[in-house]
Amino acid sequence: MSSSSTAPLAPESALLRVAPPPEESPLRRAELRLQELLAEIDSLDTELDSLSLELQRFARAYEDSLSASFEEVSRSERLLRRLRNLQDAASALTRLLEQPALPPSADDPSKPPERSAPPQTSARRATGADSERSAFDDDEDEDTFEDEEPPEDDTPSEEELQAEREDEAVTLKRLHRRLARLLHPDLAQSDEERTRLDALMARVNVAYEAGDRTTLELIAAKVGAGDTAPGNLTDDERLAHLERRIRILSTAVHSLRQQRESLRSTATARLYEEAKRREAEGRDYLTETRTEMDEELQGLAQDARARLRQLERAARTLTSLRNKRMSTLAENVKGRKLRAFDPVQESPLVRQGVLRLERQRATPAARELARRLEDAVTQEPWQVALTLMAFFAEAAGRPPPGLDTSEAWAERYELLRELDMPEAPSFDQALTRLPRHLELGMRVMKKEIRFGLQLRDAELLAAVPLALQRADVAERGRSVLAIIGPQEQCKRCGEEVLLQHLLRTRGLDELNGMLCPLCAHVQKSYWLYSRSEGQEALLPHALRLGIIVEQGLRLAGTTIGFQLLPEERETLTTAQLLQRFVDLYLQPYGVEVQPAHLRLVQRGKVLEPEALVSRGAISLKLEPEAGTSEKEVLELLRSRIERRFRPDAAR
């Protein structure tokens, strides 16, 4: 036996180490790399499609759930910006009024002093100058580089560009033809395959029309329509061909990766990841976010309410400072009364209020607004209600109790909303959605500056009486007038009510009254010795709209009016009307006529005491037993009413 046969065998592991696998050729590595790129492109395409679909679904759910809240927050922030701007302007005007008042020059007493010019004017000039400087900043930057040497011109010549365009066109056309042959719908074996080929061919046509060579080459590589080298090419030529395709696909992979990262870095993707994280914890991102936004809205509304109150105080401060300043400037100097310069009148912050609305003619803008109010009364009744509230607040001169503060506005608007506007926005929301003819601002009414919701231009006030001629707008007007009075507990029925104003009587005397609208109990009677303001000034509107009705009674050719609630008038009897005359005239002024000697006559017929008072003229007659005539009673009443205004006159 030979020695070789007795030699020990080598371990198997040693044999494996001694025999490494054969090294792959560059051509094989290129083919494998191409396959890897194609697989990665398929994976990235699938991942992008899936991620895009998930984000689209999330975005739709996000929009459906939170868009309304986001819009509310945006509107509330705009309202706060408006209020902050008003506060800044009010503060500037306050500082101006606090400066020592300088009289006009002796040469021209009507000319205001230079230092009294409103700060808004200089501010606007400064703003304009800054804007002009900003407009020229870019030009100055461009001029900075004018002296630098221009860079070398390495732009290709026109001939080179033309050659490149021709080569590119040829390549695109060749790719398009190959793809068209492979993707023709007639090659489909099923309806599903035909649909897929149609979609691919549509992408090919779009890319070809756009000159997108990269997309065409990518589609070609995926469907096997790339340049296939003939069989007689050398390995080096094949390798060069594969390397060119690898470069193209590597660019495509890089682009797809960038698209994926861009998609992952979007705000929607970040929100989606946060939603998934909370979902894993058993929480609902959309519900929690909506709750957070509701809390934010409450905070914004509280901020707005506080700023409204601050602006109301600012208006009172401006009123005090203005009146003090005007009083100082209006003093006689050398027997000549100076014409005082009023900074408030010159300020864009404050508009002039309408003092004599009945004399104001309707402008085209006012007529257009009247038409808009008529259209909105059924679709957006809350806008009409706010417009009517703003109108009555200004028409009253001094706003009535239900419209004199922002808190009162909110309370009465919410009452209207509860009664017959259930779909309307809340007061806080309504302030953020004001129609363009309404604004939060200041106006001057004689010696008083008021802040609140008002019509943007004073000329628009004339639109409201026009719109009130329409029945449904008038109905809304009645609702508004019914809720602007003071709130008290009725002494008769015990209910908490909003009192209604009327004239208990007018003609000979004028006695105001505040009534409970439920039981018609008179809570308060009073005379006015000054110009009517507030709820009293709105009485003509209440009469026109039917909130109050009037019953006339003729005494010796003079008509005496008694105003009543509509429900009272429907049940008014002859005895009740006579009792009103006794209570309001005979007893207060000590006229000694027995009620039993009074008769009411209509159309020549004496009315029975329990008969309902019908429409038409009614006269008061005295029986012969009264011992006096209607004319004597009338003259006696006139003289005694006059003495009320002259208590020192002889009786």
Summary of the structure (lengths in Angstrom):
residues: 651
radius of gyration: 44.5
end to end distance: 170.6
largest distance: 176.1
contacts: 1794
relative contact order: 0.07
helix: 61%
strand: 11%
